[in-house]
Amino acid sequence: MTKWIMLAGAALVVATSVSAQTTQQPPRAAKKPFMVKSPNGAREDDYYWLRDDTRKNPEMLAYLNAENAYADAQLSSLKPLQTKLYDETIGHIKQDDSSVPYRKNGYWYETTFATGAQYPVIQRRKGEKTAAAAVMFDQPVMAKGHAFFALSDWAVSPDNKLVAWAEDTVGRRQYVLKVKDLATGAVLADTVTNVEPNLIWSGDNKTVFYIEKDPVTLRGARVKAHVLGTPASADRLVYEEKDDTFYMGIGRTADDRFVCIGVQSTVSAEQRCAPAAAPANFTVIAPRVRDVLYSTEHNQGRWLMRTNKGAPNYKITTIADADMAKGAAWRDLVPTSESVFIESFKPFDGFVAIEQREGGNKMLRLPTDAGKSVPVKADEPAFAMGIDVNEEPGTPWVRYTYGSLVTPTTTYEVNAQTGERRVLKVRPVPGYDPAKYVTERVWAPARDGTKVPVSIVYAKGVKRDGTAPMLQYAYGSYGNSTDPAVDPGRIELLDRGMVYAIAHIRGGQEMGRRWYDDGHLLNKKNSFTDFIDVTRYLVAQKYAAKGRVAALGGSAGGLLMGGVANMAPADYKVIVAQVPFVDVVTTMLDASIPLTTGEYDEWGNPANKQYYDYMLSYSPYDQVAAKAYPALFVGTGLWDSQVQYYEPAKWVARLREKKTDANPLLFRVNMEAGHGGKSGRFERYRQNAEWQAFMLKELGVAG
């Protein structure tokens, strides 16, 4: 039987069996005095010692392992239900599935899964879709021997002979660049470590552009060019971003004529491009200006720009190559609107496809015979459309996807000239009948009078009488919007009579840029109060029973969970917080922690007293108090690079110390994964089944 010993200052019984102890009482982390200093004062943090950037501290690891052992013991009686939930979920997944093939540079590319496989095979066919398939990446084979595996980007050389890819076998998102010969399958000796999963070929077929990460902050800091056959130490520096509040990306324009380097912060952007044939001298498209964001594309001898300059909800402007060379002004192509938010666009020969948001829904806008552009129609109250893979602009056919909380994701292509539409694929969901479920869009009043859109789904037959259990989800940060979609891992909850609701709270951009502005920086608390007010509205409208509401959020959505747990614990029976960002002030005071500097314009810089005080007033870790909390399930990954494992570890430790209730608090630490949990297409459902079983038990839902 495994034994563990806490070191000096330990608050646990020495040499006590983990399994014996955890069946009796939860682990208690040692308290060690430590002062977190800042320009605006010092704060005592007795659990700061749980931070170990090497992830090797035996005392810290012993505590995490004790938490896992305690969770195992508390959840042991739910193992049959976990297995049942997982099996039901997997039963809704077509295991031998494949993607819709797309054409690029003379080849058709597709991803295929075999029955039982955790990872897909990526293959291509030359000329015709019916030609023999050539395997590019056999990921089930590549993943063997690795507890974690992710192939997150790949790029084929312009002559179709080589492929470069980015691979991670740890979960820390520090990728390794590799290259292989597609004819022979031989992997070249070229290897570059600590890169972003973002690779672009030069037109010479021997140079790969990549983004090198800072080894401490893990921020993409430098664009470099690797020439095949040369050591990584000789790689040429192409561009270095000195401002550590900016993130970086590289790509090719739609017509493949330019390689572009884009940098962007929360409030500013800048793009520089060079001819793809010989990308040596990069020219800035428009210099960075605070509060101006933009991105560009190129096709048919003109540049197109999506920008918020004088247009909070964005507009699209354009300029011909010749006019740009003369320094002429850009002209508006698609004007801005107070009610329509332009999210992205894709240029084709002769027209532009636009992704936009209106009334909380994401939709597609295409040109008409009259020369105008209009939204593609939808028949459901809450839905999402999105531009799909369209690698070749010289076609009138635009691929896009459509889905809702009831309708499985469907891939269409529509002819922008004739309006003809074809279904390419409906995502198969075995054992699922959309006709058995209902989706709604309601508008919940927030305490300041703002109407918050809410997407709801439940099984037909579930009565709106105030007795149903409900799971409410939200994210609400970074301007990221949450779109409705059918999830195989949710169907088993609906079939047990649960209502599922997405609260499109402020902090996202479902309702435009102002929706985001009203939910970050000194307006961040609107995200928390919106979520709480949505819960109270849905309970008042009898969609759910008071005392049978569960809340779910992850990452920045985990911050949301921590906030509502402190602000309105009585409104929730159970809260599930995955990889939660809960130690806001301490993290944002430390510029060495990944993501910190790039997020000053998201949360605020606590070196400024106004932001320090405001952030401290909602930081979940700092606001834990001696009071009753709902049942809590908290998850993290030891190798998380986005939200460090010690944030939820400290939060759980402080909750165990202060909370006055007897409700369960479980902390699941994945010791072999990062921010996204274990890799493999089934593993996330296995992990989900654990917290789902816990949630159902707490809500009193029969298994």
TORMAR-389471 format. One line per 3 residues: number of its first residue (from 0); their letters; for each residue x, z, y of C-alpha. Coordinates in steps of 0.2 Angstrom, whole numbers, plus 5000, padded with zeros to 4 digits. Layout:
N
NUM> A> X,Z,Y; ...;
//
This chain:
703
0> MTK> 5000,5000,5000; 5007,4995,5017; 5013,5009,5028;
3> WIM> 5017,5009,5046; 5025,5020,5059; 5022,5021,5078;
6> LAG> 5038,5024,5087; 5042,5037,5101; 5026,5042,5111;
9> AAL> 5014,5036,5097; 4997,5042,5098; 4993,5038,5080;
12> VVA> 4997,5049,5064; 5014,5045,5058; 5016,5036,5041;
15> TSV> 4997,5035,5038; 4991,5021,5027; 4983,5008,5038;
18> SAQ> 4968,5005,5026; 4965,5023,5024; 4966,5027,5042;
21> TTQ> 4956,5012,5049; 4941,5016,5037; 4939,5032,5046;
24> QPP> 4943,5029,5065; 4949,5014,5075; 4968,5013,5080;
27> RAA> 4973,5021,5096; 4988,5013,5105; 5001,5024,5113;
30> KKP> 5000,5028,5131; 5017,5026,5140; 5017,5028,5159;
33> FMV> 5022,5013,5169; 5019,5008,5187; 5015,4990,5191;
36> KSP> 5021,4987,5208; 5015,4975,5222; 5016,4972,5240;
39> NGA> 4999,4980,5241; 5002,4996,5231; 5006,5002,5214;
42> RED> 4995,5004,5199; 4997,5014,5183; 4997,5004,5167;
45> DYY> 4999,5015,5152; 4997,5000,5140; 5010,4989,5149;
48> WLR> 5022,4992,5135; 5011,4981,5123; 5019,4966,5132;
51> DDT> 5033,4959,5122; 5038,4941,5127; 5049,4939,5111;
54> RKN> 5034,4945,5100; 5046,4955,5089; 5043,4973,5095;
57> PEM> 5039,4982,5079; 5029,4995,5088; 5018,4982,5096;
60> LAY> 5016,4972,5080; 5012,4988,5071; 4998,4991,5083;
63> LNA> 4991,4973,5082; 4992,4974,5063; 4983,4990,5063;
66> ENA> 4969,4982,5073; 4968,4968,5061; 4967,4980,5046;
69> YAD> 4953,4990,5055; 4943,4974,5059; 4945,4970,5040;
72> AQL> 4938,4986,5035; 4924,4986,5047; 4919,4968,5042;
75> SSL> 4921,4970,5024; 4903,4972,5020; 4899,4956,5030;
78> KPL> 4910,4945,5019; 4896,4938,5009; 4887,4933,5026;
81> QTK> 4903,4926,5033; 4905,4915,5018; 4887,4910,5019;
84> LYD> 4888,4905,5037; 4904,4895,5034; 4897,4886,5019;
87> ETI> 4881,4882,5029; 4892,4875,5044; 4903,4865,5032;
90> GHI> 4887,4858,5024; 4883,4850,5041; 4899,4841,5042;
93> KQD> 4902,4824,5035; 4919,4827,5027; 4924,4809,5023;
96> DSS> 4921,4803,5041; 4929,4791,5053; 4930,4787,5071;
99> VPY> 4923,4771,5079; 4938,4759,5079; 4944,4752,5096;
102> RKN> 4955,4738,5100; 4971,4738,5110; 4985,4725,5111;
105> GYW> 4979,4715,5096; 4976,4730,5084; 4961,4741,5079;
108> YET> 4964,4759,5079; 4954,4773,5070; 4955,4790,5064;
111> TFA> 4949,4795,5046; 4945,4811,5037; 4945,4813,5018;
114> TGA> 4934,4825,5009; 4942,4843,5010; 4956,4837,5022;
117> QYP> 4959,4849,5037; 4968,4835,5046; 4965,4816,5049;
120> VIQ> 4974,4800,5045; 4977,4789,5060; 4978,4771,5055;
123> RRK> 4977,4753,5063; 4972,4736,5058; 4980,4720,5064;
126> GEK> 4969,4706,5072; 4952,4710,5064; 4943,4726,5060;
129> TAA> 4942,4720,5042; 4961,4718,5040; 4971,4730,5028;
132> AAV> 4974,4747,5036; 4992,4753,5040; 4994,4771,5041;
135> MFD> 5003,4778,5056; 5001,4797,5054; 4996,4805,5037;
138> QPV> 4993,4822,5045; 4988,4831,5029; 5005,4827,5023;
141> MAK> 5014,4831,5039; 5005,4848,5041; 5011,4854,5023;
144> GHA> 5021,4869,5024; 5016,4874,5042; 5004,4888,5046;
147> FFA> 4999,4879,5062; 5000,4860,5065; 4995,4849,5080;
150> LSD> 4998,4831,5084; 4992,4830,5101; 4998,4814,5109;
153> WAV> 5005,4797,5102; 5009,4781,5110; 5013,4764,5103;
156> SPD> 5027,4753,5111; 5021,4738,5120; 5028,4727,5106;
159> NKL> 5018,4737,5093; 5034,4741,5083; 5037,4759,5087;
162> VAW> 5026,4775,5090; 5031,4791,5099; 5021,4807,5096;
165> AED> 5021,4825,5101; 5020,4838,5088; 5018,4857,5088;
168> TVG> 5020,4868,5073; 5019,4885,5081; 5004,4885,5093;
171> RRQ> 5014,4889,5108; 5011,4871,5115; 5029,4868,5116;
174> YVL> 5029,4851,5108; 5043,4841,5100; 5044,4822,5104;
177> KVK> 5048,4811,5089; 5048,4792,5086; 5046,4781,5071;
180> DLA> 5047,4763,5065; 5029,4757,5061; 5035,4744,5049;
183> TGA> 5046,4755,5038; 5039,4772,5042; 5056,4778,5045;
186> VLA> 5057,4792,5058; 5071,4789,5070; 5084,4802,5074;
189> DTV> 5078,4804,5092; 5071,4821,5095; 5066,4830,5112;
192> TNV> 5060,4848,5112; 5049,4858,5124; 5039,4844,5131;
195> EPN> 5021,4841,5136; 5009,4831,5124; 5010,4816,5136;
198> LIW> 5020,4801,5132; 5022,4784,5140; 5033,4769,5135;
201> SGD> 5042,4758,5147; 5040,4739,5146; 5058,4738,5138;
204> NKT> 5051,4745,5121; 5066,4757,5120; 5062,4770,5134;
207> VFY> 5050,4784,5132; 5044,4794,5148; 5040,4812,5144;
210> IEK> 5037,4828,5154; 5049,4842,5151; 5042,4860,5152;
213> DPV> 5050,4875,5161; 5056,4886,5146; 5050,4902,5154;
216> TLR> 5033,4897,5163; 5030,4883,5151; 5024,4873,5166;
219> GAR> 5027,4854,5166; 5041,4852,5178; 5051,4836,5176;
222> VKA> 5048,4818,5171; 5062,4812,5161; 5066,4795,5152;
225> HVL> 5073,4795,5135; 5082,4779,5129; 5081,4777,5110;
228> GTP> 5098,4780,5101; 5105,4792,5115; 5105,4811,5115;
231> ASA> 5092,4820,5124; 5105,4828,5135; 5108,4811,5142;
234> DRL> 5090,4808,5147; 5087,4802,5165; 5078,4813,5177;
237> VYE> 5064,4802,5185; 5055,4815,5195; 5055,4834,5197;
240> EKD> 5041,4844,5205; 5048,4858,5215; 5031,4866,5220;
243> DTF> 5026,4877,5205; 5008,4877,5210; 5007,4859,5204;
246> YMG> 5003,4852,5187; 5009,4835,5181; 5004,4820,5171;
249> IGR> 5010,4803,5167; 5000,4787,5162; 4998,4768,5163;
252> TAD> 4985,4760,5174; 4970,4751,5166; 4978,4734,5167;
255> DRF> 4995,4741,5160; 5004,4735,5175; 5010,4751,5182;
258> VCI> 5017,4768,5175; 5011,4782,5186; 5016,4800,5189;
261> GVQ> 5002,4811,5195; 5004,4829,5201; 4989,4840,5206;
264> STV> 4986,4858,5211; 4969,4866,5213; 4968,4859,5231;
267> SAE> 4980,4844,5232; 4986,4829,5223; 4999,4815,5224;
270> QRC> 5002,4800,5214; 5018,4789,5213; 5019,4773,5203;
273> APA> 5031,4759,5197; 5029,4743,5188; 5028,4746,5169;
276> AAP> 5040,4732,5166; 5054,4741,5174; 5048,4758,5180;
279> ANF> 5063,4763,5191; 5058,4766,5208; 5041,4775,5210;
282> TVI> 5031,4773,5226; 5019,4786,5232; 5002,4780,5234;
285> APR> 4996,4793,5246; 5006,4808,5251; 4999,4825,5247;
288> VRD> 4988,4834,5259; 4980,4851,5257; 4962,4850,5252;
291> VLY> 4963,4832,5248; 4962,4827,5230; 4963,4809,5223;
294> STE> 4967,4799,5208; 4970,4780,5207; 4968,4765,5195;
297> HNQ> 4974,4747,5196; 4965,4731,5189; 4964,4713,5195;
300> GRW> 4976,4714,5209; 4968,4729,5218; 4970,4748,5218;
303> LMR> 4955,4759,5216; 4955,4778,5222; 4943,4792,5218;
306> TNK> 4945,4804,5233; 4937,4819,5241; 4944,4815,5258;
309> GAP> 4929,4816,5270; 4918,4816,5254; 4916,4833,5245;
312> NYK> 4907,4825,5230; 4920,4811,5230; 4919,4793,5234;
315> ITT> 4928,4777,5227; 4939,4767,5238; 4949,4751,5236;
318> IAD> 4962,4740,5243; 4970,4724,5238; 4988,4723,5233;
321> ADM> 4993,4712,5248; 4984,4723,5260; 4992,4739,5253;
324> AKG> 5009,4731,5256; 5004,4728,5274; 4999,4746,5276;
327> AAW> 4981,4742,5278; 4967,4754,5277; 4957,4757,5261;
330> RDL> 4939,4753,5261; 4924,4762,5253; 4918,4754,5237;
333> VPT> 4906,4768,5231; 4901,4780,5245; 4899,4798,5244;
336> SES> 4883,4807,5241; 4877,4825,5244; 4867,4826,5227;
339> VFI> 4879,4815,5216; 4896,4821,5211; 4908,4807,5205;
342> ESF> 4918,4814,5191; 4928,4799,5185; 4928,4780,5184;
345> KPF> 4935,4766,5174; 4939,4748,5181; 4934,4733,5171;
348> DGF> 4936,4715,5176; 4923,4712,5190; 4915,4729,5190;
351> VAI> 4918,4748,5189; 4910,4760,5177; 4906,4777,5185;
354> EQR> 4904,4795,5177; 4894,4806,5188; 4884,4822,5189;
357> EGG> 4867,4824,5196; 4854,4838,5193; 4866,4847,5182;
360> NKM> 4868,4832,5170; 4882,4820,5167; 4877,4802,5167;
363> LRL> 4884,4784,5167; 4882,4772,5182; 4884,4754,5179;
366> PTD> 4881,4738,5190; 4865,4728,5190; 4861,4710,5193;
369> AGK> 4858,4714,5211; 4875,4720,5213; 4871,4738,5214;
372> SVP> 4875,4752,5202; 4862,4763,5194; 4862,4777,5181;
375> VKA> 4859,4773,5163; 4842,4781,5158; 4840,4796,5147;
378> DEP> 4824,4803,5139; 4829,4822,5138; 4829,4835,5151;
381> AFA> 4847,4841,5147; 4860,4829,5141; 4878,4822,5143;
384> MGI> 4885,4804,5144; 4903,4800,5145; 4914,4785,5146;
387> DVN> 4922,4783,5129; 4938,4774,5124; 4939,4757,5133;
390> EEP> 4957,4751,5132; 4954,4733,5137; 4946,4729,5154;
393> GTP> 4943,4711,5151; 4926,4713,5143; 4908,4716,5150;
396> WVR> 4905,4729,5136; 4907,4747,5141; 4908,4760,5127;
399> YTY> 4900,4777,5131; 4894,4792,5122; 4877,4801,5123;
402> GSL> 4872,4818,5117; 4862,4834,5120; 4858,4851,5111;
405> VTP> 4847,4842,5100; 4853,4824,5099; 4870,4822,5089;
408> TTT> 4883,4813,5099; 4880,4794,5099; 4892,4781,5103;
411> YEV> 4885,4765,5112; 4891,4750,5120; 4882,4742,5134;
414> NAQ> 4884,4725,5142; 4886,4727,5160; 4881,4709,5164;
417> TGE> 4865,4708,5153; 4860,4726,5150; 4860,4724,5131;
420> RRV> 4864,4740,5122; 4871,4742,5104; 4873,4758,5094;
423> LKV> 4890,4759,5087; 4889,4776,5078; 4878,4792,5077;
426> RPV> 4888,4807,5073; 4882,4811,5055; 4876,4829,5053;
429> PGY> 4871,4831,5035; 4855,4842,5033; 4851,4842,5051;
432> DPA> 4834,4835,5058; 4833,4834,5077; 4814,4833,5076;
435> KYV> 4815,4852,5071; 4822,4858,5087; 4818,4859,5105;
438> TER> 4829,4857,5121; 4824,4863,5138; 4832,4863,5155;
441> VWA> 4826,4878,5166; 4832,4884,5183; 4836,4903,5184;
444> PAR> 4836,4911,5202; 4852,4920,5206; 4851,4935,5217;
447> DGT> 4856,4925,5232; 4842,4913,5229; 4853,4899,5221;
450> KVP> 4845,4890,5207; 4856,4890,5191; 4853,4876,5178;
453> VSI> 4852,4882,5160; 4852,4872,5145; 4842,4879,5130;
456> VYA> 4839,4875,5112; 4829,4883,5098; 4820,4879,5082;
459> KGV> 4802,4873,5083; 4791,4888,5078; 4802,4901,5087;
462> KRD> 4789,4909,5098; 4792,4912,5117; 4785,4930,5116;
465> GTA> 4800,4940,5120; 4805,4944,5103; 4818,4931,5099;
468> PML> 4837,4935,5098; 4848,4925,5110; 4866,4919,5112;
471> QYA> 4871,4915,5129; 4887,4905,5133; 4896,4900,5149;
474> YGS> 4913,4896,5156; 4912,4894,5174; 4930,4892,5181;
477> YGN> 4942,4878,5187; 4928,4866,5190; 4926,4863,5172;
480> STD> 4908,4859,5167; 4900,4864,5151; 4890,4849,5143;
483> PAV> 4877,4851,5130; 4880,4844,5112; 4875,4847,5094;
486> DPG> 4887,4859,5086; 4887,4861,5066; 4893,4879,5069;
489> RIE> 4877,4883,5079; 4864,4876,5068; 4864,4890,5056;
492> LLD> 4860,4902,5071; 4845,4891,5076; 4839,4891,5059;
495> RGM> 4839,4910,5059; 4827,4910,5074; 4840,4912,5088;
498> VYA> 4839,4904,5105; 4855,4897,5112; 4857,4895,5131;
501> IAH> 4871,4888,5141; 4872,4895,5158; 4879,4882,5170;
504> IRG> 4885,4895,5182; 4895,4893,5198; 4913,4890,5196;
507> GQE> 4910,4874,5186; 4905,4858,5194; 4889,4854,5186;
510> MGR> 4880,4853,5203; 4895,4846,5213; 4911,4852,5222;
513> RWY> 4902,4866,5231; 4896,4873,5215; 4914,4876,5211;
516> DDG> 4919,4882,5228; 4905,4895,5227; 4912,4902,5211;
519> HLL> 4931,4904,5214; 4943,4913,5225; 4933,4926,5236;
522> NKK> 4917,4919,5228; 4922,4923,5210; 4909,4937,5208;
525> NSF> 4895,4924,5209; 4900,4918,5192; 4897,4935,5185;
528> TDF> 4881,4938,5194; 4875,4921,5190; 4877,4924,5171;
531> IDV> 4869,4941,5172; 4854,4934,5182; 4852,4920,5170;
534> TRY> 4850,4933,5156; 4838,4943,5165; 4827,4928,5170;
537> LVA> 4827,4922,5152; 4822,4939,5146; 4808,4940,5159;
540> QKY> 4802,4923,5154; 4801,4929,5136; 4814,4917,5129;
543> AAK> 4823,4932,5122; 4820,4950,5118; 4828,4963,5129;
546> GRV> 4841,4972,5118; 4843,4957,5107; 4855,4946,5119;
549> AAL> 4873,4942,5114; 4885,4934,5126; 4900,4923,5122;
552> GGS> 4914,4916,5132; 4933,4911,5129; 4948,4910,5140;
555> AGG> 4942,4911,5158; 4925,4913,5150; 4933,4928,5142;
558> LLM> 4936,4935,5160; 4917,4932,5162; 4913,4942,5147;
561> GGV> 4924,4956,5153; 4916,4956,5170; 4898,4956,5164;
564> ANM> 4903,4970,5151; 4908,4981,5166; 4895,4975,5178;
567> APA> 4879,4975,5166; 4883,4982,5149; 4865,4987,5146;
570> DYK> 4859,4969,5147; 4869,4964,5131; 4868,4971,5114;
573> VIV> 4885,4962,5109; 4898,4953,5118; 4911,4941,5110;
576> AQV> 4926,4938,5121; 4939,4925,5114; 4957,4924,5121;
579> PFV> 4950,4933,5136; 4959,4932,5153; 4956,4951,5157;
582> DVV> 4971,4958,5166; 4969,4947,5182; 4979,4956,5195;
585> TTM> 4995,4960,5184; 4996,4943,5177; 4994,4934,5194;
588> LDA> 5007,4946,5201; 5020,4939,5189; 5026,4922,5192;
591> SIP> 5036,4921,5176; 5020,4921,5166; 5014,4903,5161;
594> LTT> 5000,4896,5172; 5001,4910,5186; 5009,4900,5200;
597> GEY> 4997,4885,5197; 4982,4896,5199; 4984,4905,5215;
600> DEW> 4971,4893,5223; 4959,4897,5208; 4960,4916,5208;
603> GNP> 4970,4920,5224; 4987,4927,5226; 4987,4946,5225;
606> ANK> 5002,4947,5236; 4989,4944,5249; 4980,4960,5252;
609> QYY> 4963,4952,5254; 4964,4944,5237; 4973,4959,5229;
612> DYM> 4958,4970,5233; 4945,4957,5229; 4953,4952,5212;
615> LSY> 4956,4971,5208; 4937,4974,5211; 4932,4963,5196;
618> SPY> 4947,4963,5185; 4940,4968,5168; 4955,4978,5163;
621> DQV> 4956,4987,5179; 4937,4991,5180; 4935,4998,5163;
624> AAK> 4927,5015,5165; 4920,5030,5155; 4903,5023,5151;
627> AYP> 4894,5015,5137; 4898,4997,5132; 4889,4985,5121;
630> ALF> 4896,4981,5104; 4912,4970,5107; 4921,4957,5096;
633> VGT> 4938,4952,5105; 4949,4938,5098; 4967,4932,5103;
636> GLW> 4982,4923,5096; 4999,4930,5096; 5007,4914,5101;
639> DSQ> 4995,4910,5115; 5003,4902,5130; 4988,4901,5141;
642> VQY> 4982,4919,5140; 4995,4930,5133; 4990,4941,5118;
645> YEP> 4994,4957,5127; 4980,4955,5140; 4966,4957,5127;
648> AKW> 4977,4970,5118; 4978,4981,5133; 4960,4979,5137;
651> VAR> 4955,4984,5120; 4967,4999,5120; 4959,5005,5137;
654> LRE> 4941,5002,5131; 4945,5013,5116; 4952,5026,5127;
657> KKT> 4937,5026,5139; 4921,5020,5132; 4908,5034,5128;
660> DAN> 4897,5024,5116; 4898,5023,5097; 4896,5004,5097;
663> PLL> 4909,4995,5087; 4924,4987,5095; 4934,4975,5084;
666> FRV> 4950,4966,5089; 4955,4951,5079; 4973,4945,5081;
669> NME> 4978,4928,5074; 4996,4931,5070; 5000,4913,5067;
672> AGH> 4991,4903,5081; 4989,4901,5100; 4975,4898,5112;
675> GGK> 4965,4887,5102; 4966,4898,5086; 4971,4891,5069;
678> SGR> 4973,4872,5067; 4963,4861,5055; 4945,4855,5057;
681> FER> 4937,4869,5046; 4947,4884,5051; 4938,4886,5068;
684> YRQ> 4922,4887,5059; 4929,4900,5047; 4935,4910,5061;
687> NAE> 4918,4908,5070; 4909,4914,5054; 4917,4931,5056;
690> WQA> 4911,4935,5074; 4894,4926,5070; 4891,4938,5056;
693> FML> 4896,4953,5067; 4884,4947,5080; 4869,4944,5068;
696> KEL> 4871,4961,5061; 4871,4969,5079; 4856,4959,5084;
699> GVA> 4847,4963,5068; 4845,4945,5063; 4843,4943,5044;
702> G> 4857,4934,5035;
//
